Amino acid sequence: MKENPLVEICFVDRKMAYCRITEKAEIVNTPKSKKIMWNNSSMLRQYFSGHEDSNFCSVKLEIVAAEVMSANDQKLQSIEF
């Protein structure tokens, strides 16, 4: 992410509706952001020893663009932010 901050999140539901979100990612390693994530996601405890674990970081995502398509009309719609 340091060399190329553009990331994508994509999903398709059971009816084949589709969404693709392009985002700019930035690693945010402030103690405050890490503690907020740690306290609000118990799932993290199975991967990290605590919010001070050196392997744990938080990532800030800024949406750049999105593509969506509903299962009914099969027309791709693009949205720029």
PDB file with one MODEL, atoms N, CA, C and O in Angstrom:
MODEL        1
ATOM      1  N   MET A   1       0.821  -1.191   0.000  1.00  0.00           N
ATOM      2  CA  MET A   1       0.000   0.000   0.000  1.00  0.00           C
ATOM      3  C   MET A   1       0.867   1.258   0.000  1.00  0.00           C
ATOM      4  O   MET A   1       0.425   2.314  -0.452  1.00  0.00           O
ATOM      5  N   LYS A   2       2.089   1.154   0.499  1.00  0.00           N
ATOM      6  CA  LYS A   2       2.964   2.321   0.487  1.00  0.00           C
ATOM      7  C   LYS A   2       3.366   2.669  -0.947  1.00  0.00           C
ATOM      8  O   LYS A   2       3.454   3.846  -1.297  1.00  0.00           O
ATOM      9  N   GLU A   3       3.608   1.655  -1.774  1.00  0.00           N
ATOM     10  CA  GLU A   3       4.012   1.887  -3.159  1.00  0.00           C
ATOM     11  C   GLU A   3       2.823   2.150  -4.077  1.00  0.00           C
ATOM     12  O   GLU A   3       2.925   2.950  -5.008  1.00  0.00           O
ATOM     13  N   ASN A   4       1.711   1.494  -3.826  1.00  0.00           N
ATOM     14  CA  ASN A   4       0.506   1.683  -4.627  1.00  0.00           C
ATOM     15  C   ASN A   4      -0.693   1.690  -3.690  1.00  0.00           C
ATOM     16  O   ASN A   4      -1.175   0.627  -3.297  1.00  0.00           O
ATOM     17  N   PRO A   5      -1.183   2.877  -3.327  1.00  0.00           N
ATOM     18  CA  PRO A   5      -2.252   2.959  -2.331  1.00  0.00           C
ATOM     19  C   PRO A   5      -3.651   2.606  -2.840  1.00  0.00           C
ATOM     20  O   PRO A   5      -4.591   2.584  -2.046  1.00  0.00           O
ATOM     21  N   LEU A   6      -3.821   2.330  -4.139  1.00  0.00           N
ATOM     22  CA  LEU A   6      -5.158   1.996  -4.637  1.00  0.00           C
ATOM     23  C   LEU A   6      -5.484   0.538  -4.335  1.00  0.00           C
ATOM     24  O   LEU A   6      -4.739  -0.368  -4.707  1.00  0.00           O
ATOM     25  N   VAL A   7      -6.597   0.329  -3.660  1.00  0.00           N
ATOM     26  CA  VAL A   7      -7.069  -1.014  -3.329  1.00  0.00           C
ATOM     27  C   VAL A   7      -8.520  -1.148  -3.787  1.00  0.00           C
ATOM     28  O   VAL A   7      -9.187  -0.147  -4.049  1.00  0.00           O
ATOM     29  N   GLU A   8      -8.999  -2.370  -3.882  1.00  0.00           N
ATOM     30  CA  GLU A   8     -10.392  -2.613  -4.281  1.00  0.00           C
ATOM     31  C   GLU A   8     -11.049  -3.598  -3.343  1.00  0.00           C
ATOM     32  O   GLU A   8     -10.419  -4.517  -2.819  1.00  0.00           O
ATOM     33  N   ILE A   9     -12.322  -3.378  -3.150  1.00  0.00           N
ATOM     34  CA  ILE A   9     -13.176  -4.317  -2.427  1.00  0.00           C
ATOM     35  C   ILE A   9     -14.299  -4.681  -3.393  1.00  0.00           C
ATOM     36  O   ILE A   9     -14.972  -3.801  -3.930  1.00  0.00           O
ATOM     37  N   CYS A  10     -14.496  -5.960  -3.608  1.00  0.00           N
ATOM     38  CA  CYS A  10     -15.520  -6.414  -4.559  1.00  0.00           C
ATOM     39  C   CYS A  10     -16.396  -7.474  -3.898  1.00  0.00           C
ATOM     40  O   CYS A  10     -15.939  -8.235  -3.044  1.00  0.00           O
ATOM     41  N   PHE A  11     -17.665  -7.508  -4.311  1.00  0.00           N
ATOM     42  CA  PHE A  11     -18.524  -8.594  -3.866  1.00  0.00           C
ATOM     43  C   PHE A  11     -19.670  -8.803  -4.850  1.00  0.00           C
ATOM     44  O   PHE A  11     -20.075  -7.900  -5.581  1.00  0.00           O
ATOM     45  N   VAL A  12     -20.162 -10.013  -4.834  1.00  0.00           N
ATOM     46  CA  VAL A  12     -21.317 -10.409  -5.639  1.00  0.00           C
ATOM     47  C   VAL A  12     -22.263 -11.138  -4.699  1.00  0.00           C
ATOM     48  O   VAL A  12     -21.835 -12.003  -3.935  1.00  0.00           O
ATOM     49  N   ASP A  13     -23.562 -10.793  -4.749  1.00  0.00           N
ATOM     50  CA  ASP A  13     -24.497 -11.485  -3.873  1.00  0.00           C
ATOM     51  C   ASP A  13     -25.100 -12.698  -4.584  1.00  0.00           C
ATOM     52  O   ASP A  13     -24.740 -12.995  -5.723  1.00  0.00           O
ATOM     53  N   ARG A  14     -26.000 -13.384  -3.924  1.00  0.00           N
ATOM     54  CA  ARG A  14     -26.587 -14.621  -4.463  1.00  0.00           C
ATOM     55  C   ARG A  14     -27.373 -14.405  -5.746  1.00  0.00           C
ATOM     56  O   ARG A  14     -27.495 -15.313  -6.568  1.00  0.00           O
ATOM     57  N   LYS A  15     -27.908 -13.193  -5.917  1.00  0.00           N
ATOM     58  CA  LYS A  15     -28.687 -12.896  -7.119  1.00  0.00           C
ATOM     59  C   LYS A  15     -27.818 -12.296  -8.225  1.00  0.00           C
ATOM     60  O   LYS A  15     -28.330 -11.851  -9.253  1.00  0.00           O
ATOM     61  N   MET A  16     -26.486 -12.289  -8.005  1.00  0.00           N
ATOM     62  CA  MET A  16     -25.502 -11.790  -8.962  1.00  0.00           C
ATOM     63  C   MET A  16     -25.457 -10.270  -9.063  1.00  0.00           C
ATOM     64  O   MET A  16     -24.948  -9.735 -10.047  1.00  0.00           O
ATOM     65  N   ALA A  17     -25.979  -9.567  -8.066  1.00  0.00           N
ATOM     66  CA  ALA A  17     -25.750  -8.128  -7.992  1.00  0.00           C
ATOM     67  C   ALA A  17     -24.271  -7.948  -7.659  1.00  0.00           C
ATOM     68  O   ALA A  17     -23.690  -8.754  -6.932  1.00  0.00           O
ATOM     69  N   TYR A  18     -23.677  -6.907  -8.184  1.00  0.00           N
ATOM     70  CA  TYR A  18     -22.230  -6.766  -8.149  1.00  0.00           C
ATOM     71  C   TYR A  18     -21.856  -5.376  -7.642  1.00  0.00           C
ATOM     72  O   TYR A  18     -22.542  -4.401  -7.946  1.00  0.00           O
ATOM     73  N   CYS A  19     -20.784  -5.281  -6.881  1.00  0.00           N
ATOM     74  CA  CYS A  19     -20.272  -3.997  -6.413  1.00  0.00           C
ATOM     75  C   CYS A  19     -18.746  -4.066  -6.367  1.00  0.00           C
ATOM     76  O   CYS A  19     -18.170  -5.030  -5.862  1.00  0.00           O
ATOM     77  N   ARG A  20     -18.113  -3.041  -6.896  1.00  0.00           N
ATOM     78  CA  ARG A  20     -16.655  -2.933  -6.883  1.00  0.00           C
ATOM     79  C   ARG A  20     -16.316  -1.516  -6.434  1.00  0.00           C
ATOM     80  O   ARG A  20     -16.709  -0.543  -7.077  1.00  0.00           O
ATOM     81  N   ILE A  21     -15.587  -1.406  -5.332  1.00  0.00           N
ATOM     82  CA  ILE A  21     -15.245  -0.105  -4.768  1.00  0.00           C
ATOM     83  C   ILE A  21     -13.731   0.073  -4.828  1.00  0.00           C
ATOM     84  O   ILE A  21     -12.980  -0.756  -4.313  1.00  0.00           O
ATOM     85  N   THR A  22     -13.291   1.151  -5.455  1.00  0.00           N
ATOM     86  CA  THR A  22     -11.877   1.484  -5.525  1.00  0.00           C
ATOM     87  C   THR A  22     -11.593   2.531  -4.455  1.00  0.00           C
ATOM     88  O   THR A  22     -12.320   3.515  -4.323  1.00  0.00           O
ATOM     89  N   GLU A  23     -10.531   2.308  -3.701  1.00  0.00           N
ATOM     90  CA  GLU A  23     -10.224   3.201  -2.592  1.00  0.00           C
ATOM     91  C   GLU A  23      -8.731   3.508  -2.532  1.00  0.00           C
ATOM     92  O   GLU A  23      -7.903   2.751  -3.038  1.00  0.00           O
ATOM     93  N   LYS A  24      -8.410   4.627  -1.907  1.00  0.00           N
ATOM     94  CA  LYS A  24      -7.025   4.960  -1.577  1.00  0.00           C
ATOM     95  C   LYS A  24      -6.812   4.537  -0.141  1.00  0.00           C
ATOM     96  O   LYS A  24      -7.567   4.926   0.750  1.00  0.00           O
ATOM     97  N   ALA A  25      -5.783   3.738   0.081  1.00  0.00           N
ATOM     98  CA  ALA A  25      -5.506   3.233   1.425  1.00  0.00           C
ATOM     99  C   ALA A  25      -4.319   3.970   2.029  1.00  0.00           C
ATOM    100  O   ALA A  25      -3.351   4.308   1.348  1.00  0.00           O
ATOM    101  N   GLU A  26      -4.431   4.204   3.323  1.00  0.00           N
ATOM    102  CA  GLU A  26      -3.348   4.842   4.057  1.00  0.00           C
ATOM    103  C   GLU A  26      -3.203   4.126   5.396  1.00  0.00           C
ATOM    104  O   GLU A  26      -4.171   4.002   6.147  1.00  0.00           O
ATOM    105  N   ILE A  27      -2.003   3.661   5.690  1.00  0.00           N
ATOM    106  CA  ILE A  27      -1.761   3.015   6.976  1.00  0.00           C
ATOM    107  C   ILE A  27      -1.754   4.088   8.057  1.00  0.00           C
ATOM    108  O   ILE A  27      -1.015   5.069   7.975  1.00  0.00           O
ATOM    109  N   VAL A  28      -2.590   3.885   9.071  1.00  0.00           N
ATOM    110  CA  VAL A  28      -2.711   4.837  10.177  1.00  0.00           C
ATOM    111  C   VAL A  28      -2.356   4.081  11.455  1.00  0.00           C
ATOM    112  O   VAL A  28      -3.167   3.312  11.973  1.00  0.00           O
ATOM    113  N   ASN A  29      -1.172   4.296  11.946  1.00  0.00           N
ATOM    114  CA  ASN A  29      -0.715   3.535  13.107  1.00  0.00           C
ATOM    115  C   ASN A  29      -0.715   4.344  14.387  1.00  0.00           C
ATOM    116  O   ASN A  29       0.180   4.200  15.220  1.00  0.00           O
ATOM    117  N   THR A  30      -1.706   5.184  14.545  1.00  0.00           N
ATOM    118  CA  THR A  30      -1.782   5.939  15.798  1.00  0.00           C
ATOM    119  C   THR A  30      -2.333   5.031  16.891  1.00  0.00           C
ATOM    120  O   THR A  30      -3.194   4.193  16.625  1.00  0.00           O
ATOM    121  N   PRO A  31      -1.849   5.189  18.102  1.00  0.00           N
ATOM    122  CA  PRO A  31      -2.380   4.367  19.199  1.00  0.00           C
ATOM    123  C   PRO A  31      -3.899   4.495  19.338  1.00  0.00           C
ATOM    124  O   PRO A  31      -4.582   3.518  19.647  1.00  0.00           O
ATOM    125  N   LYS A  32      -4.425   5.707  19.107  1.00  0.00           N
ATOM    126  CA  LYS A  32      -5.865   5.921  19.242  1.00  0.00           C
ATOM    127  C   LYS A  32      -6.644   5.095  18.228  1.00  0.00           C
ATOM    128  O   LYS A  32      -7.615   4.433  18.595  1.00  0.00           O
ATOM    129  N   SER A  33      -6.236   5.119  16.952  1.00  0.00           N
ATOM    130  CA  SER A  33      -6.974   4.372  15.927  1.00  0.00           C
ATOM    131  C   SER A  33      -6.878   2.870  16.156  1.00  0.00           C
ATOM    132  O   SER A  33      -7.854   2.147  15.960  1.00  0.00           O
ATOM    133  N   LYS A  34      -5.709   2.400  16.571  1.00  0.00           N
ATOM    134  CA  LYS A  34      -5.539   0.968  16.832  1.00  0.00           C
ATOM    135  C   LYS A  34      -6.382   0.520  18.022  1.00  0.00           C
ATOM    136  O   LYS A  34      -6.956  -0.569  18.005  1.00  0.00           O
ATOM    137  N   LYS A  35      -6.457   1.350  19.045  1.00  0.00           N
ATOM    138  CA  LYS A  35      -7.231   0.996  20.235  1.00  0.00           C
ATOM    139  C   LYS A  35      -8.726   0.959  19.919  1.00  0.00           C
ATOM    140  O   LYS A  35      -9.440   0.081  20.404  1.00  0.00           O
ATOM    141  N   ILE A  36      -9.201   1.904  19.113  1.00  0.00           N
ATOM    142  CA  ILE A  36     -10.615   1.915  18.715  1.00  0.00           C
ATOM    143  C   ILE A  36     -10.964   0.632  17.967  1.00  0.00           C
ATOM    144  O   ILE A  36     -11.976  -0.005  18.260  1.00  0.00           O
ATOM    145  N   MET A  37     -10.130   0.256  17.009  1.00  0.00           N
ATOM    146  CA  MET A  37     -10.382  -0.982  16.263  1.00  0.00           C
ATOM    147  C   MET A  37     -10.352  -2.193  17.183  1.00  0.00           C
ATOM    148  O   MET A  37     -11.220  -3.062  17.102  1.00  0.00           O
ATOM    149  N   TRP A  38      -9.361  -2.250  18.052  1.00  0.00           N
ATOM    150  CA  TRP A  38      -9.209  -3.381  18.958  1.00  0.00           C
ATOM    151  C   TRP A  38     -10.425  -3.532  19.872  1.00  0.00           C
ATOM    152  O   TRP A  38     -10.909  -4.643  20.091  1.00  0.00           O
ATOM    153  N   ASN A  39     -10.907  -2.431  20.394  1.00  0.00           N
ATOM    154  CA  ASN A  39     -12.032  -2.476  21.332  1.00  0.00           C
ATOM    155  C   ASN A  39     -13.369  -2.767  20.652  1.00  0.00           C
ATOM    156  O   ASN A  39     -14.331  -3.132  21.329  1.00  0.00           O
ATOM    157  N   ASN A  40     -13.450  -2.613  19.343  1.00  0.00           N
ATOM    158  CA  ASN A  40     -14.714  -2.806  18.632  1.00  0.00           C
ATOM    159  C   ASN A  40     -14.747  -4.038  17.738  1.00  0.00           C
ATOM    160  O   ASN A  40     -15.720  -4.253  17.015  1.00  0.00           O
ATOM    161  N   SER A  41     -13.701  -4.841  17.780  1.00  0.00           N
ATOM    162  CA  SER A  41     -13.692  -6.054  16.956  1.00  0.00           C
ATOM    163  C   SER A  41     -13.011  -7.196  17.708  1.00  0.00           C
ATOM    164  O   SER A  41     -11.788  -7.332  17.678  1.00  0.00           O
ATOM    165  N   SER A  42     -13.805  -7.999  18.368  1.00  0.00           N
ATOM    166  CA  SER A  42     -13.253  -9.112  19.143  1.00  0.00           C
ATOM    167  C   SER A  42     -12.573 -10.152  18.249  1.00  0.00           C
ATOM    168  O   SER A  42     -11.746 -10.930  18.724  1.00  0.00           O
ATOM    169  N   MET A  43     -12.914 -10.167  16.966  1.00  0.00           N
ATOM    170  CA  MET A  43     -12.298 -11.108  16.027  1.00  0.00           C
ATOM    171  C   MET A  43     -10.778 -10.921  15.954  1.00  0.00           C
ATOM    172  O   MET A  43     -10.051 -11.879  15.691  1.00  0.00           O
ATOM    173  N   LEU A  44     -10.297  -9.709  16.182  1.00  0.00           N
ATOM    174  CA  LEU A  44      -8.867  -9.430  16.087  1.00  0.00           C
ATOM    175  C   LEU A  44      -8.047 -10.204  17.115  1.00  0.00           C
ATOM    176  O   LEU A  44      -6.858 -10.443  16.907  1.00  0.00           O
ATOM    177  N   ARG A  45      -8.667 -10.593  18.209  1.00  0.00           N
ATOM    178  CA  ARG A  45      -7.962 -11.280  19.286  1.00  0.00           C
ATOM    179  C   ARG A  45      -7.422 -12.649  18.878  1.00  0.00           C
ATOM    180  O   ARG A  45      -6.501 -13.167  19.509  1.00  0.00           O
ATOM    181  N   GLN A  46      -7.989 -13.229  17.835  1.00  0.00           N
ATOM    182  CA  GLN A  46      -7.478 -14.528  17.386  1.00  0.00           C
ATOM    183  C   GLN A  46      -6.226 -14.378  16.512  1.00  0.00           C
ATOM    184  O   GLN A  46      -5.559 -15.370  16.219  1.00  0.00           O
ATOM    185  N   TYR A  47      -5.903 -13.154  16.096  1.00  0.00           N
ATOM    186  CA  TYR A  47      -4.749 -12.921  15.230  1.00  0.00           C
ATOM    187  C   TYR A  47      -3.631 -12.126  15.887  1.00  0.00           C
ATOM    188  O   TYR A  47      -2.469 -12.271  15.505  1.00  0.00           O
ATOM    189  N   PHE A  48      -3.954 -11.293  16.860  1.00  0.00           N
ATOM    190  CA  PHE A  48      -2.974 -10.394  17.461  1.00  0.00           C
ATOM    191  C   PHE A  48      -3.026 -10.481  18.986  1.00  0.00           C
ATOM    192  O   PHE A  48      -4.053 -10.836  19.564  1.00  0.00           O
ATOM    193  N   SER A  49      -1.907 -10.152  19.626  1.00  0.00           N
ATOM    194  CA  SER A  49      -1.848 -10.245  21.091  1.00  0.00           C
ATOM    195  C   SER A  49      -2.434  -9.020  21.780  1.00  0.00           C
ATOM    196  O   SER A  49      -2.714  -9.067  22.978  1.00  0.00           O
ATOM    197  N   GLY A  50      -2.623  -7.935  21.057  1.00  0.00           N
ATOM    198  CA  GLY A  50      -3.205  -6.722  21.624  1.00  0.00           C
ATOM    199  C   GLY A  50      -3.053  -5.572  20.648  1.00  0.00           C
ATOM    200  O   GLY A  50      -2.431  -5.719  19.596  1.00  0.00           O
ATOM    201  N   HIS A  51      -3.624  -4.425  20.998  1.00  0.00           N
ATOM    202  CA  HIS A  51      -3.561  -3.288  20.077  1.00  0.00           C
ATOM    203  C   HIS A  51      -2.148  -2.725  19.959  1.00  0.00           C
ATOM    204  O   HIS A  51      -1.881  -1.919  19.067  1.00  0.00           O
ATOM    205  N   GLU A  52      -1.242  -3.135  20.840  1.00  0.00           N
ATOM    206  CA  GLU A  52       0.151  -2.702  20.757  1.00  0.00           C
ATOM    207  C   GLU A  52       1.022  -3.688  19.991  1.00  0.00           C
ATOM    208  O   GLU A  52       2.218  -3.445  19.829  1.00  0.00           O
ATOM    209  N   ASP A  53       0.452  -4.797  19.514  1.00  0.00           N
ATOM    210  CA  ASP A  53       1.176  -5.790  18.720  1.00  0.00           C
ATOM    211  C   ASP A  53       1.772  -5.104  17.479  1.00  0.00           C
ATOM    212  O   ASP A  53       1.064  -4.395  16.764  1.00  0.00           O
ATOM    213  N   SER A  54       3.056  -5.312  17.225  1.00  0.00           N
ATOM    214  CA  SER A  54       3.729  -4.642  16.101  1.00  0.00           C
ATOM    215  C   SER A  54       3.212  -5.109  14.741  1.00  0.00           C
ATOM    216  O   SER A  54       3.428  -4.429  13.738  1.00  0.00           O
ATOM    217  N   ASN A  55       2.537  -6.251  14.689  1.00  0.00           N
ATOM    218  CA  ASN A  55       1.980  -6.757  13.429  1.00  0.00           C
ATOM    219  C   ASN A  55       0.576  -6.211  13.150  1.00  0.00           C
ATOM    220  O   ASN A  55       0.014  -6.467  12.085  1.00  0.00           O
ATOM    221  N   PHE A  56       0.020  -5.475  14.081  1.00  0.00           N
ATOM    222  CA  PHE A  56      -1.333  -4.943  13.955  1.00  0.00           C
ATOM    223  C   PHE A  56      -1.273  -3.475  13.551  1.00  0.00           C
ATOM    224  O   PHE A  56      -0.572  -2.682  14.179  1.00  0.00           O
ATOM    225  N   CYS A  57      -2.004  -3.118  12.511  1.00  0.00           N
ATOM    226  CA  CYS A  57      -2.077  -1.710  12.112  1.00  0.00           C
ATOM    227  C   CYS A  57      -3.502  -1.416  11.651  1.00  0.00           C
ATOM    228  O   CYS A  57      -4.282  -2.325  11.366  1.00  0.00           O
ATOM    229  N   SER A  58      -3.815  -0.148  11.587  1.00  0.00           N
ATOM    230  CA  SER A  58      -5.122   0.244  11.071  1.00  0.00           C
ATOM    231  C   SER A  58      -4.922   0.923   9.725  1.00  0.00           C
ATOM    232  O   SER A  58      -3.887   1.540   9.469  1.00  0.00           O
ATOM    233  N   VAL A  59      -5.924   0.799   8.879  1.00  0.00           N
ATOM    234  CA  VAL A  59      -5.855   1.338   7.527  1.00  0.00           C
ATOM    235  C   VAL A  59      -7.050   2.258   7.311  1.00  0.00           C
ATOM    236  O   VAL A  59      -8.191   1.886   7.586  1.00  0.00           O
ATOM    237  N   LYS A  60      -6.779   3.438   6.826  1.00  0.00           N
ATOM    238  CA  LYS A  60      -7.829   4.402   6.493  1.00  0.00           C
ATOM    239  C   LYS A  60      -8.107   4.272   5.001  1.00  0.00           C
ATOM    240  O   LYS A  60      -7.180   4.289   4.191  1.00  0.00           O
ATOM    241  N   LEU A  61      -9.385   4.142   4.634  1.00  0.00           N
ATOM    242  CA  LEU A  61      -9.779   4.001   3.235  1.00  0.00           C
ATOM    243  C   LEU A  61     -10.588   5.214   2.795  1.00  0.00           C
ATOM    244  O   LEU A  61     -11.519   5.635   3.480  1.00  0.00           O
ATOM    245  N   GLU A  62     -10.224   5.766   1.650  1.00  0.00           N
ATOM    246  CA  GLU A  62     -10.953   6.879   1.055  1.00  0.00           C
ATOM    247  C   GLU A  62     -11.517   6.408  -0.279  1.00  0.00           C
ATOM    248  O   GLU A  62     -10.757   6.063  -1.184  1.00  0.00           O
ATOM    249  N   ILE A  63     -12.829   6.391  -0.409  1.00  0.00           N
ATOM    250  CA  ILE A  63     -13.463   5.904  -1.638  1.00  0.00           C
ATOM    251  C   ILE A  63     -13.145   6.841  -2.796  1.00  0.00           C
ATOM    252  O   ILE A  63     -13.302   8.057  -2.694  1.00  0.00           O
ATOM    253  N   VAL A  64     -12.693   6.247  -3.900  1.00  0.00           N
ATOM    254  CA  VAL A  64     -12.358   6.991  -5.111  1.00  0.00           C
ATOM    255  C   VAL A  64     -13.446   6.799  -6.166  1.00  0.00           C
ATOM    256  O   VAL A  64     -13.875   7.754  -6.813  1.00  0.00           O
ATOM    257  N   ALA A  65     -13.885   5.547  -6.328  1.00  0.00           N
ATOM    258  CA  ALA A  65     -14.892   5.237  -7.347  1.00  0.00           C
ATOM    259  C   ALA A  65     -15.621   3.954  -6.958  1.00  0.00           C
ATOM    260  O   ALA A  65     -15.146   3.165  -6.141  1.00  0.00           O
ATOM    261  N   ALA A  66     -16.787   3.774  -7.570  1.00  0.00           N
ATOM    262  CA  ALA A  66     -17.557   2.551  -7.332  1.00  0.00           C
ATOM    263  C   ALA A  66     -18.260   2.151  -8.621  1.00  0.00           C
ATOM    264  O   ALA A  66     -18.663   2.996  -9.420  1.00  0.00           O
ATOM    265  N   GLU A  67     -18.394   0.863  -8.798  1.00  0.00           N
ATOM    266  CA  GLU A  67     -19.194   0.309  -9.894  1.00  0.00           C
ATOM    267  C   GLU A  67     -20.218  -0.616  -9.274  1.00  0.00           C
ATOM    268  O   GLU A  67     -19.884  -1.440  -8.422  1.00  0.00           O
ATOM    269  N   VAL A  68     -21.457  -0.484  -9.694  1.00  0.00           N
ATOM    270  CA  VAL A  68     -22.510  -1.338  -9.172  1.00  0.00           C
ATOM    271  C   VAL A  68     -23.375  -1.840 -10.320  1.00  0.00           C
ATOM    272  O   VAL A  68     -23.537  -1.167 -11.338  1.00  0.00           O
ATOM    273  N   MET A  69     -23.916  -3.011 -10.139  1.00  0.00           N
ATOM    274  CA  MET A  69     -24.833  -3.569 -11.124  1.00  0.00           C
ATOM    275  C   MET A  69     -25.848  -4.421 -10.379  1.00  0.00           C
ATOM    276  O   MET A  69     -25.480  -5.330  -9.635  1.00  0.00           O
ATOM    277  N   SER A  70     -27.122  -4.125 -10.578  1.00  0.00           N
ATOM    278  CA  SER A  70     -28.152  -4.929  -9.926  1.00  0.00           C
ATOM    279  C   SER A  70     -28.390  -6.200 -10.730  1.00  0.00           C
ATOM    280  O   SER A  70     -28.081  -6.263 -11.920  1.00  0.00           O
ATOM    281  N   ALA A  71     -28.926  -7.179 -10.087  1.00  0.00           N
ATOM    282  CA  ALA A  71     -29.192  -8.448 -10.751  1.00  0.00           C
ATOM    283  C   ALA A  71     -30.289  -8.312 -11.800  1.00  0.00           C
ATOM    284  O   ALA A  71     -30.314  -9.070 -12.770  1.00  0.00           O
ATOM    285  N   ASN A  72     -31.197  -7.355 -11.618  1.00  0.00           N
ATOM    286  CA  ASN A  72     -32.345  -7.215 -12.516  1.00  0.00           C
ATOM    287  C   ASN A  72     -32.011  -6.547 -13.841  1.00  0.00           C
ATOM    288  O   ASN A  72     -32.359  -7.074 -14.898  1.00  0.00           O
ATOM    289  N   ASP A  73     -31.339  -5.388 -13.808  1.00  0.00           N
ATOM    290  CA  ASP A  73     -31.161  -4.659 -15.081  1.00  0.00           C
ATOM    291  C   ASP A  73     -29.828  -4.929 -15.768  1.00  0.00           C
ATOM    292  O   ASP A  73     -29.671  -4.560 -16.932  1.00  0.00           O
ATOM    293  N   GLN A  74     -28.857  -5.559 -15.100  1.00  0.00           N
ATOM    294  CA  GLN A  74     -27.581  -5.938 -15.715  1.00  0.00           C
ATOM    295  C   GLN A  74     -26.874  -4.783 -16.406  1.00  0.00           C
ATOM    296  O   GLN A  74     -26.146  -5.003 -17.373  1.00  0.00           O
ATOM    297  N   LYS A  75     -27.075  -3.536 -15.925  1.00  0.00           N
ATOM    298  CA  LYS A  75     -26.382  -2.365 -16.461  1.00  0.00           C
ATOM    299  C   LYS A  75     -25.382  -1.887 -15.427  1.00  0.00           C
ATOM    300  O   LYS A  75     -25.745  -1.578 -14.292  1.00  0.00           O
ATOM    301  N   LEU A  76     -24.128  -1.829 -15.823  1.00  0.00           N
ATOM    302  CA  LEU A  76     -23.084  -1.368 -14.933  1.00  0.00           C
ATOM    303  C   LEU A  76     -23.170   0.138 -14.757  1.00  0.00           C
ATOM    304  O   LEU A  76     -23.228   0.873 -15.743  1.00  0.00           O
ATOM    305  N   GLN A  77     -23.179   0.604 -13.526  1.00  0.00           N
ATOM    306  CA  GLN A  77     -23.208   2.032 -13.221  1.00  0.00           C
ATOM    307  C   GLN A  77     -21.905   2.397 -12.518  1.00  0.00           C
ATOM    308  O   GLN A  77     -21.502   1.732 -11.564  1.00  0.00           O
ATOM    309  N   SER A  78     -21.250   3.455 -12.991  1.00  0.00           N
ATOM    310  CA  SER A  78     -20.009   3.926 -12.381  1.00  0.00           C
ATOM    311  C   SER A  78     -20.263   5.219 -11.633  1.00  0.00           C
ATOM    312  O   SER A  78     -20.999   6.092 -12.093  1.00  0.00           O
ATOM    313  N   ILE A  79     -19.636   5.325 -10.466  1.00  0.00           N
ATOM    314  CA  ILE A  79     -19.779   6.515  -9.630  1.00  0.00           C
ATOM    315  C   ILE A  79     -18.361   6.992  -9.290  1.00  0.00           C
ATOM    316  O   ILE A  79     -17.550   6.213  -8.790  1.00  0.00           O
ATOM    317  N   GLU A  80     -18.066   8.256  -9.559  1.00  0.00           N
ATOM    318  CA  GLU A  80     -16.792   8.856  -9.182  1.00  0.00           C
ATOM    319  C   GLU A  80     -17.009   9.705  -7.945  1.00  0.00           C
ATOM    320  O   GLU A  80     -18.035  10.374  -7.823  1.00  0.00           O
ATOM    321  N   PHE A  81     -16.061   9.686  -7.036  1.00  0.00           N
ATOM    322  CA  PHE A  81     -16.145  10.470  -5.798  1.00  0.00           C
ATOM    323  C   PHE A  81     -15.113  11.566  -5.817  1.00  0.00           C
ATOM    324  O   PHE A  81     -15.017  12.341  -4.866  1.00  0.00           O
TER     325      PHE A  81
ENDMDL
END
